[in-house]
Amino acid sequence: MNEGMSGVLDSAPDGAAVAASILANPHCRHCGEELTLVMADLGTSPIANDYLDPRRHLAAEPIYPLEVRVCRSCRLAQTRDVVRADSIFREDYAYFSSISASWVEHARRYVEAMSKRFKLGKKSTIVEIASNDGYLLQFVQAAGMRCLGVEPCESVAAAARDKGIETLVAFFGVELAEKLLADGYAADLITANNVLAHVPDINDFLGGVAKLLKPEGVATFEFPHLLRVMERNHFDTIYHEHFSYLSLIAGQRIFAKAGLRIFDVEDLTTHGGSIRFFACRNDAAHKETPNIARTLDEERAYGLDGDARYIEWCEGVAETKRRLLDVLIPLKRAGKRIAGYGAAAKGVTLLNYCGVGGDFLDFIADRAPSKQGRLMPGVRVPILSPDRIFAEKPDYILILPWNLKEEVKAQMAAAREWGCKFIVPIPVPVIED
């Protein structure tokens, strides 16, 4: 992590240093330019995956400013640095990718498609960065290909090892890439799903990717596309884990500095609208596809290379908060009971920004045993098993991971028997049967 960037705080900083860093304009984590263009200001929020032990319900939680600014030079959208990455991605990290059946199926299809497109076989080496609990590499392993997971959190890495997947607990960058090269892990394919946005030092991370790739190797990166985030009002995908919010406009500049060339992109439906970058070394033979020009044209037409769209979007976020409260307040005044579903990181942002706590929600149901029995960060609503919904029979279920709306509604289909309805908060709050 680049600790020279303005605003990065230690775990127990001096109060005066905190105030000074917050009042000063931060600087771009890629090019170093001062950041003065505000895209979103979501007040203060706890760390999204710091689920609270109920035995500590009287203890204070650390909260930090949650703000996104856009670099007017390289156009990278990014959160203000207020907390170290190793304070977020700890050994007790609670997000296990395999909990979502649809995400696991997405990973299976990915392995199948990449194997076919790039002619991967038993002599190929695949490295996944932020490999979590082995949700993806299990399919690589089943295909007989050599694979390695790099994962900074021991909790999920242990689950991957239980599946027999070799997993190294470490943060990825140039130094680690050099070590892996020396150990014989030059990669035919590097997979980085939902990790590039989580990287504080994006230059070091991509520099490591360029170093670890074989001369004709390919690296793929998936993350929520900034264009879709803004078009679809997905402000709740902003949280401290997400250091960057990427467009192709910014991506081309950042990758080029690292010695990488983006030669193709794909639109994805995951997380409400993601994009997949295909990258190789600058001198590799992979030809650029027409998808590059198409995506750049779309981003420029929307206004991602100017300032006005970001300023306008900031006000739209505030209006969404008002609309959600317009839905919830009359229901509570009418005596209706509301449960949340899915203690997702995006739910932490949504609930804390909108001020929706135990005065609105009786509890939040989640399938992950690692979250059950804990409290939602900040708002401190208890997280329980989904079985509780069928015991308590709430009138409404607020779906926090709205990107999994259909999956959640299918799991909770029996709730319709007592007339329960679903509230979907994003992009515009609505009530659905």
C-alpha positions in Angstrom: 0.0 0.0 0.0 1.2 3.5 -0.8 1.4 5.2 2.5 2.6 8.4 1.0 -0.9 9.3 -0.2 -2.7 12.1 1.5 -5.2 11.0 4.1 -4.1 7.4 4.9 -4.4 6.9 8.6 -2.9 4.4 11.1 -5.2 2.4 13.3 -4.9 4.8 16.2 -3.9 8.2 14.8 -3.4 11.5 16.5 -6.6 13.6 16.5 -4.9 16.7 15.0 -3.5 14.6 12.2 -6.9 13.2 11.4 -8.5 16.6 11.2 -5.7 17.9 9.0 -5.9 15.0 6.6 -9.7 15.2 6.3 -9.7 19.0 5.7 -7.0 18.8 3.0 -7.8 17.8 -0.5 -6.6 14.3 -1.2 -4.4 13.3 -4.1 -5.0 10.8 -6.9 -3.7 7.3 -6.0 -2.6 6.9 -9.7 -1.2 10.1 -10.9 -0.9 12.2 -7.7 -3.0 15.2 -8.9 -5.1 17.0 -6.2 -8.7 15.8 -6.1 -11.2 18.6 -6.1 -14.2 17.1 -8.0 -16.7 15.5 -5.6 -18.8 12.6 -7.1 -20.5 11.5 -3.8 -20.5 12.4 -0.2 -22.2 9.8 1.9 -21.3 11.2 5.3 -19.6 8.9 7.7 -19.8 5.1 7.8 -18.2 2.1 9.5 -16.1 -0.4 7.6 -18.6 -2.5 5.6 -17.6 -6.0 6.7 -16.8 -5.2 10.3 -19.8 -7.1 11.7 -20.1 -6.4 15.4 -20.0 -9.0 18.1 -23.2 -8.4 20.2 -21.1 -8.7 23.4 -19.5 -5.4 22.3 -22.8 -3.6 21.6 -21.9 -0.9 24.1 -18.4 -0.3 22.6 -17.7 2.5 20.1 -17.2 1.6 16.5 -14.7 3.4 14.3 -16.4 5.4 11.6 -14.8 7.3 8.7 -15.8 9.8 6.0 -17.2 8.0 2.9 -16.6 10.2 -0.1 -15.7 9.7 -3.7 -13.7 12.2 -5.7 -12.7 12.1 -9.4 -9.3 13.0 -10.7 -9.6 15.7 -13.3 -6.3 14.5 -14.9 -6.6 10.7 -15.3 -10.4 10.5 -14.5 -10.0 7.8 -11.8 -12.9 8.0 -9.3 -11.7 7.1 -5.9 -12.6 7.2 -2.2 -10.7 9.4 0.2 -8.0 7.4 2.0 -9.0 7.1 5.6 -8.2 3.5 6.6 -5.4 1.0 5.8 -6.2 -2.0 3.6 -4.9 -4.4 6.2 -7.4 -3.0 8.7 -10.2 -4.0 6.3 -9.0 -7.3 4.8 -8.2 -9.1 8.0 -7.9 -12.7 9.0 -11.6 -12.7 10.2 -13.0 -11.3 7.0 -16.6 -12.4 6.8 -17.5 -12.4 3.1 -17.5 -15.9 1.6 -18.1 -15.9 -2.2 -19.6 -19.4 -2.3 -22.6 -18.3 -0.3 -24.1 -16.9 -3.6 -25.1 -19.7 -6.0 -25.4 -17.3 -8.9 -21.8 -16.0 -8.3 -20.5 -19.6 -8.2 -22.2 -20.4 -11.5 -20.8 -17.2 -12.9 -17.3 -18.4 -12.0 -17.9 -21.8 -13.5 -19.0 -20.2 -16.8 -15.9 -17.9 -16.7 -13.5 -20.9 -16.4 -15.2 -22.6 -19.2 -15.1 -19.6 -21.5 -11.5 -18.6 -20.8 -10.3 -22.1 -21.2 -11.9 -22.3 -24.7 -10.9 -18.8 -25.8 -7.3 -18.9 -24.8 -6.8 -22.7 -25.3 -5.9 -23.4 -21.7 -5.0 -27.0 -20.7 -3.3 -29.2 -18.3 0.1 -27.4 -18.9 -1.4 -24.0 -18.2 -0.9 -22.0 -15.0 -3.8 -20.0 -13.6 -3.3 -17.5 -10.7 -6.3 -15.9 -9.1 -5.8 -12.8 -7.0 -8.3 -12.4 -4.2 -9.3 -16.0 -4.6 -11.6 -16.0 -1.5 -12.9 -19.4 -0.5 -11.9 -21.2 -3.8 -15.3 -20.5 -5.4 -13.6 -20.1 -8.9 -10.4 -22.1 -8.6 -12.4 -25.2 -7.7 -13.4 -25.3 -11.4 -9.8 -24.8 -12.6 -8.6 -27.6 -10.3 -11.4 -29.9 -11.6 -10.2 -29.2 -15.2 -6.7 -30.5 -14.2 -5.0 -27.2 -14.6 -2.3 -25.9 -12.3 -3.6 -23.1 -10.1 -2.7 -20.9 -7.2 -4.9 -18.6 -5.1 -3.6 -15.3 -3.6 -5.8 -14.2 -0.8 -5.1 -11.7 2.0 -7.7 -13.0 4.5 -7.0 -16.2 6.4 -10.7 -16.9 7.1 -11.6 -17.5 3.5 -8.2 -18.8 2.5 -8.7 -21.6 5.0 -12.0 -22.6 3.3 -10.2 -22.8 0.0 -7.4 -25.0 1.4 -10.1 -27.3 2.8 -11.1 -27.8 -0.9 -7.5 -28.7 -1.7 -6.7 -25.5 -3.4 -3.2 -24.1 -2.9 -3.7 -20.6 -1.4 -1.1 -18.1 -0.4 -2.2 -15.5 2.3 -0.7 -12.2 1.1 -1.4 -8.9 -0.5 -0.5 -8.8 -4.2 2.0 -6.4 -5.8 5.3 -6.2 -7.6 7.3 -7.7 -4.7 5.0 -10.8 -4.4 4.9 -11.2 -8.2 8.7 -11.4 -8.3 8.6 -14.1 -5.6 6.0 -16.1 -7.5 8.0 -15.9 -10.7 11.1 -17.2 -8.9 8.9 -20.1 -7.6 7.8 -21.0 -11.2 4.3 -19.4 -11.3 4.6 -17.4 -14.5 0.9 -17.2 -15.5 -1.0 -18.1 -18.7 -4.1 -16.5 -17.1 -4.4 -14.2 -14.1 -7.9 -13.8 -12.8 -8.8 -10.7 -10.7 -12.6 -10.7 -10.1 -13.8 -7.9 -7.9 -10.4 -7.0 -6.6 -9.0 -4.1 -8.7 -11.5 -1.7 -7.0 -10.3 -3.0 -3.6 -6.6 -2.1 -4.2 -5.2 1.1 -2.6 -2.0 1.1 -4.6 -3.3 0.4 -8.0 0.0 1.1 -9.7 1.9 -1.5 -7.7 -0.9 -4.1 -8.2 -1.0 -3.7 -11.9 2.8 -3.6 -12.1 2.8 -7.0 -10.4 0.3 -8.4 -12.9 2.5 -7.2 -15.8 5.5 -8.9 -14.2 3.8 -12.2 -13.5 2.2 -12.7 -16.9 3.9 -14.9 -19.5 4.7 -13.0 -22.8 1.4 -14.0 -24.4 -0.5 -14.4 -21.1 -3.8 -12.7 -20.4 -5.2 -11.1 -17.2 -8.9 -10.4 -16.7 -10.4 -8.0 -14.3 -14.0 -7.7 -13.3 -15.5 -4.8 -11.3 -18.6 -2.6 -11.3 -18.4 -0.4 -14.3 -18.4 3.3 -13.3 -20.7 4.0 -16.2 -23.3 1.5 -14.9 -22.9 2.6 -11.3 -23.8 6.1 -12.3 -26.5 5.3 -14.9 -28.3 3.0 -12.5 -27.7 5.0 -9.3 -25.8 2.3 -7.6 -24.3 4.5 -4.9 -24.4 1.8 -2.3 -21.5 0.0 -4.1 -19.4 2.8 -2.5 -17.8 1.7 0.7 -14.3 1.8 2.1 -13.3 -1.5 0.7 -13.7 0.0 -2.8 -10.9 2.4 -3.2 -11.4 2.9 -7.0 -14.4 3.1 -9.4 -13.1 2.5 -12.9 -14.1 3.4 -16.4 -12.3 2.4 -19.6 -11.3 6.0 -20.0 -9.3 5.9 -16.8 -8.3 2.2 -17.2 -6.4 2.6 -20.4 -4.2 5.3 -18.9 -3.6 3.4 -15.6 -2.9 0.0 -17.3 -0.5 1.6 -19.9 1.6 3.1 -17.1 2.0 -0.5 -15.7 3.1 -1.9 -19.1 -0.3 -3.5 -19.9 -2.7 -3.0 -22.8 -6.4 -3.5 -22.6 -7.4 -5.4 -25.8 -11.0 -6.3 -25.1 -13.9 -5.6 -22.8 -17.1 -7.4 -22.0 -20.3 -6.1 -20.4 -21.5 -8.2 -17.5 -24.8 -8.3 -15.6 -23.1 -9.2 -12.2 -23.4 -6.7 -9.4 -25.9 -4.7 -11.3 -23.6 -3.9 -14.2 -20.0 -4.9 -14.3 -17.3 -4.8 -17.0 -14.5 -7.3 -17.7 -11.1 -6.0 -18.9 -8.9 -8.3 -20.9 -5.3 -7.2 -20.6 -1.9 -8.4 -21.9 1.6 -7.0 -22.0 2.1 -4.1 -24.3 4.1 -6.2 -26.9 1.8 -9.2 -26.9 0.0 -10.3 -30.1 -3.6 -10.0 -28.8 -5.5 -7.8 -31.2 -7.8 -5.0 -30.0 -11.5 -5.7 -30.5 -14.2 -3.2 -31.6 -15.5 -3.3 -28.1 -12.9 -0.9 -27.0 -14.0 1.9 -29.2 -17.7 1.2 -28.5 -17.2 1.4 -24.8 -15.1 4.6 -24.9 -17.8 6.2 -27.1 -20.5 5.3 -24.6 -18.5 6.6 -21.6 -17.8 9.9 -23.4 -21.4 10.3 -24.5 -22.5 9.9 -20.9 -20.0 12.5 -19.8 -17.4 10.6 -17.8 -14.6 12.7 -19.3 -16.1 15.9 -18.1 -17.2 17.4 -14.7 -20.9 18.2 -15.0 -22.2 14.6 -14.8 -20.5 13.9 -11.5 -21.8 17.0 -9.9 -25.3 16.2 -11.1 -25.0 12.6 -9.8 -24.1 13.7 -6.3 -27.5 15.4 -5.9 -29.3 12.3 -7.3 -27.8 10.2 -4.6 -29.4 12.5 -1.9 -32.7 12.2 -3.7 -32.7 8.4 -3.5 -32.2 8.6 0.2 -35.2 10.8 0.5 -37.3 8.4 -1.6 -36.4 5.4 0.4 -37.4 7.1 3.6 -40.7 8.1 1.8 -41.4 4.4 1.4 -40.4 3.2 4.8 -41.8 5.9 7.1 -45.5 5.4 6.1 -45.2 1.6 6.5 -43.8 2.0 10.0 -46.4 4.5 11.0 -49.0 2.0 9.8 -47.5 -0.6 12.2 -46.0 -2.8 9.5 -43.0 -5.0 10.4 -40.0 -4.9 8.1 -37.1 -7.3 7.9 -33.9 -6.8 5.9 -32.4 -9.6 3.8 -28.8 -9.9 3.0 -26.1 -8.4 5.3 -24.1 -7.3 2.2 -21.5 -4.6 2.2 -23.7 -2.5 0.0 -26.4 -2.8 2.7 -24.0 -1.2 5.2 -23.6 1.8 3.0 -27.3 2.1 2.2 -28.5 1.7 5.8 -26.0 4.0 7.4 -26.3 6.8 4.7 -30.1 6.7 4.9 -30.3 6.4 8.7 -32.3 3.1 8.6 -31.6 1.1 11.8 -33.6 -0.8 14.4 -36.4 1.9 14.2 -37.2 0.5 10.8 -35.9 -3.1 10.6 -36.6 -5.8 13.2 -33.6 -7.8 12.0 -31.6 -8.7 8.9 -31.6 -12.3 7.5 -28.4 -13.7 5.9 -27.4 -17.2 4.9 -23.8 -16.8 5.8 -23.1 -18.5 9.2 -20.1 -16.1 9.6 -22.5 -13.2 9.8 -25.3 -14.7 11.8 -25.4 -13.7 15.5 -23.6 -10.5 14.8 -24.8 -6.9 14.4 -24.9 -4.9 11.2 -22.1 -2.3 11.3 -23.1 1.2 12.4 -26.9 0.7 12.5 -26.5 -2.4 14.8 -29.5 -4.4 13.6 -29.1 -8.1 14.5 -28.2 -10.5 11.7 -30.1 -13.8 11.9 -30.7 -17.0 9.9 -33.3 -16.7 7.1 -35.4 -19.2 9.1 -36.3 -16.3 11.3 -38.3 -14.7 8.5 -40.6 -17.7 8.4 -40.9 -17.6 12.3 -41.6 -13.9 12.6 -43.6 -13.4 9.3 -42.8 -9.7 8.6 -45.0 -7.7 6.3 -42.1 -6.5 4.1 -38.6 -7.7 3.3 -36.1 -5.0 2.3 -33.6 -6.6 -0.1 -30.2 -5.1 0.5 -28.2 -7.0 -2.2 -30.6 -5.8 -4.8 -28.3 -7.2 -7.6 -29.4 -10.7 -6.3 -33.1 -9.7 -6.2 -34.4 -12.6 -8.2 -32.3 -15.1 -6.3 -33.5 -13.7 -2.9 -37.2 -13.6 -4.0 -36.9 -17.2 -5.1 -35.4 -18.2 -1.7 -38.2 -16.3 0.1 -41.1 -17.3 -2.2 -43.0 -18.9 0.6 -43.2 -15.5 2.4 -45.9 -14.5 -0.1 -48.2 -17.0 1.6 -48.8 -14.5 4.5 -48.9 -11.5 2.1 -45.3 -10.4 2.5 -44.0 -8.0 -0.1 -40.5 -7.0 -1.1 -38.9 -3.6 -1.0 -36.1 -3.0 -3.6 -34.2 0.1 -2.8 -32.0 0.6 -5.9 -32.1 2.3 -8.4 -35.4 3.8 -7.3 -37.1 2.4 -4.2 -40.1 0.2 -5.1 -42.4 -2.3 -3.5 -42.8 -5.6 -5.4 -44.9 -8.7 -4.9 
